[in-house]
């Protein structure tokens, strides 16, 4: 899917962004039970929200970028392709010291109508980044920064600079080598349509407020948070596409939209994805990936009034369990899932009313189990019978089958597919 950040024509200059490539009990945990009860309400809220959105054209970036100090640090890495910010305006802000010893701060406002908003750091700087919903419409974004330092030299050698203009701006946090400083950053956004919101903040934790659901509407066309060695909580947001990446730290959050990609490593991942169709035959995507950590997720699909929509989900970890709840409310829609781990159990709860398709379960030195809900009735009120077929291999390490309502067969359009793989641990599928 194209996005207004990485797919824009490249121009020369220093401001840039990194490349990105896109046996448990049946009882669900409390947070997933809460999700199941609230999914319909969320779907209704979404329909209301999207109907009230006032779409705005993404302003075109114009002009050539010029090389400026200290932001030339940002161009020193070859993997940072330039983004076309207008760099004719640059301002580095002066720290204000108060009564607190070894602490200083600065605050300023930037346009909320910018097509690109970028927060990035360079050098030995770390800290916490907080994204707050003001819940009140307004023309500006408030940025507040507090620095914690040990020596006065660290304060002098740490800069907060803004670049760009009302069409697109960036905020740079730069520290010289040899000076390890801590920053607390808070950006307060008014609810509106945001074409591109991006962070590139290594060693910064991220804490995002609840931007969805609620009125006035906040909608992020392209939303990207990037860190490493620090956790990310992306709150609850609605938008076209979201990319959340870190490493060696936990990721959690809720996303409502069309494409979600969440990646970490050596840590657990918890995600709620409410995906929606964008046109007849459209395809939504969810990618959840970690390693040496558990994945706990709820993935839902609502057609949004479109027909024959599809949702493809890829859920992968290693040495960690997977617990996945799915939900579908679609008009002849399909759901496809690939889930894999190793040396840990997997439990997948399919939507007993709306999922129609095949399943394949594989493990080693353990078993595969399929449990059917016998109390399911035809969701369309047509009195159709529900069929679940299943074949087990000898030893129970592989199971395959399919489930469908009377009249639906594998050669029909929109036939779903579920593949689940682990090793040395059980696979449980609830249909």
C-alpha positions as CSV (number, residue, x, y, z in Angstrom):
1,X,0.0,0.0,0.0
2,X,1.5,3.4,-0.9
3,X,2.0,5.9,1.9
4,X,2.7,9.6,1.8
5,X,6.0,9.3,3.6
6,X,8.2,6.6,2.0
7,X,6.7,6.6,-1.5
8,X,7.2,10.4,-2.1
9,X,9.9,11.4,-4.5
10,X,13.2,11.8,-2.8
11,X,15.0,15.1,-2.7
12,X,18.5,16.0,-1.6
13,X,19.1,17.1,2.0
14,X,19.6,16.0,5.6
15,X,16.2,15.3,7.1
16,X,15.3,11.7,6.7
17,X,13.4,8.6,7.9
18,X,14.4,5.0,8.1
19,X,13.3,2.4,5.5
20,X,10.8,-0.1,6.7
21,X,9.7,-3.3,5.0
22,X,6.6,-3.9,5.4
23,X,-2.2,-26.2,26.3
24,X,-4.4,-23.6,27.7
25,X,-7.9,-23.6,29.2
26,X,-10.8,-22.6,27.0
27,X,-11.8,-19.7,29.2
28,X,-10.6,-16.4,27.7
29,X,-8.7,-13.8,29.7
30,X,-10.9,-11.0,31.1
31,X,-9.6,-8.4,28.5
32,X,-10.6,-10.7,25.6
33,X,-14.0,-11.4,27.1
34,X,-14.5,-7.7,27.4
35,X,-13.6,-7.4,23.7
36,X,-16.2,-10.0,22.7
37,X,-19.0,-8.1,24.5
38,X,-18.0,-4.8,23.0
39,X,-17.3,-5.6,19.4
40,X,-20.7,-4.8,18.0
41,X,-20.8,-1.5,19.9
42,X,-17.4,-0.6,18.4
43,X,-18.6,-1.5,14.9
44,X,-21.6,0.9,15.3
45,X,-19.3,3.6,16.7
46,X,-17.0,3.2,13.8
47,X,-19.7,3.5,11.2
48,X,-20.8,6.7,12.9
49,X,-17.3,8.0,13.2
50,X,-16.3,7.4,9.5
51,X,-19.5,9.0,8.3
52,X,-18.6,12.1,10.2
53,X,-15.0,12.4,8.9
54,X,-14.2,15.5,6.9
55,X,-11.5,14.4,4.4
56,X,-8.9,16.9,3.6
57,X,-6.5,16.9,0.7
58,X,-2.9,16.1,1.6
59,X,-0.8,19.2,0.9
60,X,2.0,18.7,-1.6
61,X,5.5,19.2,-0.4
62,X,7.4,21.8,-2.5
63,X,10.9,23.2,-2.7
64,X,14.3,21.8,-2.3
65,X,15.8,21.0,1.0
66,X,19.0,22.7,2.1
67,X,21.8,21.4,4.3
68,X,21.7,22.8,7.8
69,X,23.6,22.3,11.0
70,X,23.0,20.5,13.3
71,X,20.5,18.4,11.3
72,X,23.3,17.2,9.1
73,X,23.7,14.5,11.7
74,X,20.4,13.1,10.3
75,X,21.9,12.5,6.9
76,X,25.0,10.6,8.1
77,X,23.3,7.2,7.8
78,X,22.8,5.7,4.4
79,X,19.6,3.9,5.4
80,X,17.8,7.2,6.0
81,X,16.2,8.2,2.7
82,X,15.4,11.9,2.7
83,X,11.8,13.0,3.2
84,X,10.8,16.2,1.4
85,X,10.4,18.5,4.3
86,X,10.6,22.2,3.6
87,X,13.8,23.2,5.4
88,X,13.8,26.9,4.7
89,X,12.8,27.5,8.3
90,X,14.8,26.1,11.2
91,X,14.7,27.0,14.9
92,X,16.7,25.6,17.8
93,X,15.0,26.4,21.1
94,X,16.7,27.7,24.3
95,X,16.3,25.6,27.4
96,X,14.6,27.3,30.4
97,X,15.9,26.4,33.8
98,X,13.6,26.6,36.8
99,X,13.8,25.7,40.5
100,X,14.4,22.0,39.9
101,X,18.1,21.2,39.9
102,X,19.6,19.4,36.9
103,X,16.4,19.9,34.9
104,X,15.3,22.3,32.2
105,X,12.4,22.5,29.8
106,X,11.1,24.1,26.6
107,X,7.7,24.2,24.9
108,X,6.4,25.5,21.6
109,X,3.5,25.1,19.2
110,X,3.4,23.8,15.6
111,X,0.7,23.6,13.0
112,X,-1.8,20.8,13.3
113,X,-2.5,21.1,9.5
114,X,0.9,19.8,8.4
115,X,0.9,16.9,6.0
116,X,3.9,15.3,7.7
117,X,4.7,15.4,11.4
118,X,8.1,13.8,12.4
119,X,9.8,13.4,15.8
120,X,13.3,12.0,15.6
121,X,16.4,11.7,17.7
122,X,20.2,11.4,17.0
123,X,23.0,10.7,19.4
124,X,23.0,9.3,23.0
125,X,19.6,10.6,24.0
126,X,16.8,8.5,25.5
127,X,13.6,9.0,27.4
128,X,9.8,8.9,27.1
129,X,7.5,10.1,24.3
130,X,3.9,10.7,25.2
131,X,1.2,11.4,22.5
132,X,-1.9,13.1,24.1
133,X,-5.4,13.6,22.7
134,X,-6.6,17.2,23.6
135,X,-10.2,16.2,22.7
136,X,-10.6,19.8,21.5
137,X,-10.2,20.9,17.9
138,X,-7.5,23.5,17.3
139,X,-4.9,24.8,14.8
140,X,-1.7,23.8,16.7
141,X,0.2,20.9,18.2
142,X,1.7,21.6,21.6
143,X,5.2,20.1,22.2
144,X,6.7,20.1,25.7
145,X,10.2,18.8,26.4
146,X,11.9,18.3,29.8
147,X,15.6,17.4,30.0
148,X,17.2,15.6,33.0
149,X,21.0,16.0,33.1
150,X,23.9,15.7,35.5
151,X,26.3,18.4,34.3
152,X,25.8,21.8,32.7
153,X,27.8,20.7,29.7
154,X,25.2,18.0,28.9
155,X,22.5,20.7,28.7
156,X,24.6,22.9,26.4
157,X,25.3,20.0,24.1
158,X,21.7,18.8,23.8
159,X,19.4,20.6,21.3
160,X,15.8,20.6,20.4
161,X,15.3,22.0,16.9
162,X,12.3,22.3,14.6
163,X,12.5,22.3,10.8
164,X,10.0,22.7,8.0
165,X,6.9,24.8,7.9
166,X,3.1,24.5,8.1
167,X,3.1,22.0,5.2
168,X,5.4,19.6,6.9
169,X,7.6,19.8,10.0
170,X,10.0,17.8,12.1
171,X,11.3,18.0,15.7
172,X,14.8,16.8,16.2
173,X,16.3,15.8,19.6
174,X,20.1,15.8,19.2
175,X,22.9,15.1,21.8
176,X,26.7,14.9,21.3
177,X,28.4,11.7,21.8
178,X,29.6,11.1,25.3
179,X,26.7,12.8,26.9
180,X,23.8,10.5,27.9
181,X,20.7,12.5,28.6
182,X,17.1,11.7,29.4
183,X,14.2,13.6,27.8
184,X,10.5,13.6,28.6
185,X,8.6,14.6,25.4
186,X,4.8,15.3,25.3
187,X,3.0,16.1,22.1
188,X,-0.6,17.1,22.5
189,X,-2.7,16.8,19.3
190,X,-6.2,18.1,18.6
191,X,-8.6,15.6,17.0
192,X,-8.5,16.0,13.2
193,X,-7.3,14.2,10.0
194,X,-3.5,13.6,10.0
195,X,-1.9,12.5,6.7
196,X,1.4,11.3,8.2
197,X,2.5,11.0,11.9
198,X,6.0,9.4,12.3
199,X,8.5,8.9,15.1
200,X,12.1,7.6,14.9
201,X,13.1,7.6,18.5
202,X,15.5,4.8,19.5
203,X,15.5,4.1,23.3
204,X,12.4,6.1,23.8
205,X,9.3,4.5,25.3
206,X,6.1,5.5,23.6
207,X,2.8,6.0,25.4
208,X,-0.2,7.0,23.1
209,X,-3.5,8.2,24.4
210,X,-6.9,6.9,23.3
211,X,-7.8,8.6,20.0
212,X,-10.5,6.1,19.1
213,X,-13.4,5.9,19.6
214,X,-14.7,9.3,20.4
215,X,-15.8,12.6,19.1
216,X,-14.4,14.8,17.6
217,X,-12.7,12.3,15.3
218,X,-8.9,11.8,15.1
219,X,-7.8,9.8,12.0
220,X,-4.2,9.0,11.0
221,X,-3.8,8.2,7.4
222,X,-0.3,6.8,7.9
223,X,0.9,6.2,11.5
224,X,4.4,5.0,12.3
225,X,6.1,4.6,15.7
226,X,9.7,3.4,15.8
227,X,12.0,2.7,18.7
228,X,14.3,0.0,20.1
229,X,15.1,-1.3,23.6
230,X,12.0,0.5,24.8
231,X,8.3,-0.5,25.1
232,X,5.5,1.0,23.0
233,X,1.9,1.4,24.0
234,X,0.1,2.7,20.9
235,X,-3.1,3.3,22.8
236,X,-6.2,3.2,20.6
237,X,-6.1,4.8,17.2
238,X,-8.0,4.8,13.9
239,X,-6.4,5.2,10.5
240,X,-5.5,3.8,7.1
241,X,-2.2,2.1,8.0
242,X,-0.1,1.7,11.1
243,X,3.5,0.4,11.5
244,X,4.8,-0.1,15.1
245,X,8.3,-1.4,15.6
246,X,10.7,-1.8,18.5
247,X,12.9,-4.5,20.0
248,X,13.6,-6.2,23.4
249,X,10.5,-4.6,24.8
250,X,6.7,-5.1,25.0
251,X,4.2,-3.7,22.5
252,X,0.5,-3.2,23.2
253,X,-2.4,-1.3,21.7
254,X,-5.5,-1.1,19.6
255,X,-5.9,-0.2,15.9
256,X,-8.9,0.3,13.8
257,X,-8.3,0.5,10.1
258,X,-7.1,-1.3,7.0
259,X,-3.4,-2.4,7.5
260,X,-1.5,-3.1,10.8
261,X,2.1,-4.2,11.2
262,X,3.4,-4.7,14.8
263,X,6.9,-6.0,15.4
264,X,9.2,-6.5,18.4
265,X,11.5,-9.1,19.7
266,X,12.4,-10.9,23.0
267,X,9.2,-9.6,24.5
268,X,5.4,-10.1,24.6
269,X,3.0,-8.6,22.1
270,X,-0.6,-7.7,22.9
271,X,-2.8,-6.3,20.2
272,X,-6.4,-5.6,19.3
273,X,-7.1,-5.1,15.6
274,X,-10.5,-4.0,14.3
275,X,-10.2,-4.2,10.5
276,X,-12.7,-2.8,8.0
277,X,-13.4,-3.1,4.3
278,X,-12.5,-0.2,2.1
279,X,-14.3,-1.3,-1.1
280,X,-16.0,-4.4,-2.6
281,X,-13.3,-7.1,-2.7
282,X,-10.8,-5.2,-0.6
283,X,-8.2,-6.9,1.5
284,X,-7.1,-5.9,5.0
285,X,-3.9,-7.1,6.5
286,X,-2.6,-7.7,10.1
287,X,1.0,-8.7,10.8
288,X,2.0,-9.4,14.4
289,X,5.6,-10.6,15.0
290,X,7.9,-11.2,18.0
291,X,10.3,-13.8,19.3
292,X,10.9,-15.4,22.7
293,X,7.6,-13.8,23.8
294,X,3.9,-14.5,24.0
295,X,1.3,-13.1,21.6
296,X,-2.1,-12.3,22.9
297,X,-4.4,-10.8,20.3
298,X,-8.0,-10.2,19.2
299,X,-8.5,-9.7,15.4
300,X,-11.9,-8.6,14.2
301,X,-13.3,-7.9,10.7
302,X,-16.3,-5.7,9.8
303,X,-17.3,-5.3,6.2
304,X,-18.3,-1.6,6.6
305,X,-21.1,-2.1,4.0
306,X,-18.8,-3.6,1.4
307,X,-19.1,-7.1,0.0
308,X,-16.5,-9.9,-0.5
309,X,-13.9,-8.3,1.8
310,X,-10.9,-10.3,3.0
311,X,-8.7,-10.2,6.0
312,X,-5.3,-11.8,6.0
313,X,-3.5,-12.2,9.3
314,X,0.1,-13.4,10.0
315,X,0.9,-14.1,13.7
316,X,4.4,-15.3,14.5
317,X,6.7,-15.8,17.5
318,X,9.1,-18.4,18.9
319,X,9.4,-20.0,22.3
320,X,6.2,-18.2,23.3
321,X,2.5,-19.1,23.4
322,X,-0.1,-17.7,21.1
323,X,-3.7,-16.9,22.2
324,X,-5.9,-15.5,19.5
325,X,-9.5,-14.5,19.4
326,X,-11.1,-13.7,16.0
327,X,-14.4,-12.0,15.1
328,X,-16.2,-11.5,11.7
329,X,-19.2,-9.5,10.7
330,X,-19.0,-9.5,6.9
331,X,-21.1,-9.9,3.8
332,X,-19.5,-13.0,2.2
333,X,-16.1,-12.0,3.6
334,X,-13.2,-14.3,4.2
335,X,-10.5,-14.7,6.9
336,X,-7.1,-16.2,6.4
337,X,-4.6,-16.9,9.2
338,X,-1.1,-18.2,9.5
339,X,0.0,-18.6,13.1
340,X,3.3,-20.2,14.2
341,X,5.5,-20.6,17.2
342,X,7.8,-23.2,18.6
343,X,8.0,-25.1,21.9
344,X,4.9,-23.4,23.1
345,X,1.1,-23.9,22.9
346,X,-1.3,-22.2,20.5
347,X,-5.0,-21.5,21.1
348,X,-7.1,-20.0,18.4
349,X,-10.8,-19.1,18.7
350,X,-12.5,-18.8,15.3
351,X,-15.8,-17.0,14.8
352,X,-18.2,-19.9,15.1
353,X,-20.9,-18.0,13.2
354,X,-19.1,-16.4,10.3
355,X,-15.9,-18.3,9.6
356,X,-16.2,-20.6,6.6
357,X,-13.1,-22.3,5.4
358,X,-10.4,-24.9,6.0
359,X,-8.0,-25.5,8.8
360,X,-4.6,-27.3,9.2
361,X,-3.0,-27.8,12.6
362,X,0.5,-29.2,13.1
363,X,2.7,-30.0,16.1
364,X,5.3,-32.5,17.2
365,X,5.5,-34.7,20.3
366,X,2.2,-33.4,21.4
367,X,-1.4,-33.2,20.1
368,X,-3.9,-31.2,18.1
369,X,-7.4,-30.6,19.4
370,X,-10.5,-29.2,17.8
371,X,-13.5,-28.3,19.9
372,X,-16.9,-27.5,18.3
373,X,-19.6,-25.1,19.6
374,X,-22.7,-27.1,19.1
375,X,-25.1,-24.3,20.0
376,X,-24.4,-22.1,17.0
377,X,-27.4,-21.1,14.8
378,X,-27.5,-19.6,11.3
379,X,-26.5,-15.9,11.6
380,X,-28.6,-15.0,8.6
381,X,-31.7,-16.7,10.0
382,X,-32.1,-19.0,7.0
383,X,-32.2,-22.2,9.1
384,X,-29.1,-23.6,7.4
385,X,-27.1,-26.5,9.0
386,X,-23.5,-26.0,10.0
387,X,-21.0,-28.6,8.9
388,X,-17.6,-29.2,10.6
389,X,-15.4,-31.9,9.1
390,X,-12.1,-33.1,10.7
391,X,-9.4,-35.7,10.1
392,X,-6.7,-36.6,12.6
393,X,-3.5,-38.4,11.7
394,X,-2.4,-41.3,13.9
395,X,-0.9,-39.9,17.0
396,X,-2.9,-36.7,16.7
397,X,0.0,-34.5,15.7
398,X,-1.8,-33.2,12.6
399,X,-5.5,-32.3,12.1
400,X,-7.3,-30.9,9.1
401,X,-10.8,-30.1,8.2
402,X,-13.3,-27.4,7.3
403,X,-16.4,-25.7,8.5
404,X,-19.2,-24.1,6.5
405,X,-22.9,-23.4,6.4
406,X,-25.1,-25.5,4.1
407,X,-24.6,-24.4,0.5
408,X,-21.0,-23.2,1.0
409,X,-18.3,-25.3,-0.5
410,X,-14.5,-25.0,-0.9
411,X,-14.9,-24.0,-4.6
412,X,-17.0,-21.0,-3.6
413,X,-15.5,-17.6,-3.5
414,X,-14.1,-16.2,-0.2
415,X,-13.2,-19.5,1.3
416,X,-11.1,-18.9,4.4
417,X,-8.0,-20.8,5.5
418,X,-6.3,-21.2,8.9
419,X,-2.9,-22.7,9.3
420,X,-1.4,-23.2,12.8
421,X,2.0,-24.7,13.6
422,X,4.1,-25.3,16.7
423,X,6.4,-27.9,18.2
424,X,6.6,-29.9,21.4
425,X,3.3,-28.3,22.6
426,X,-0.4,-28.7,21.9
427,X,-2.5,-26.8,19.3
428,X,-6.2,-26.0,20.3
429,X,-8.7,-24.7,17.8
430,X,-12.2,-23.7,18.9
431,X,-14.8,-23.6,16.2
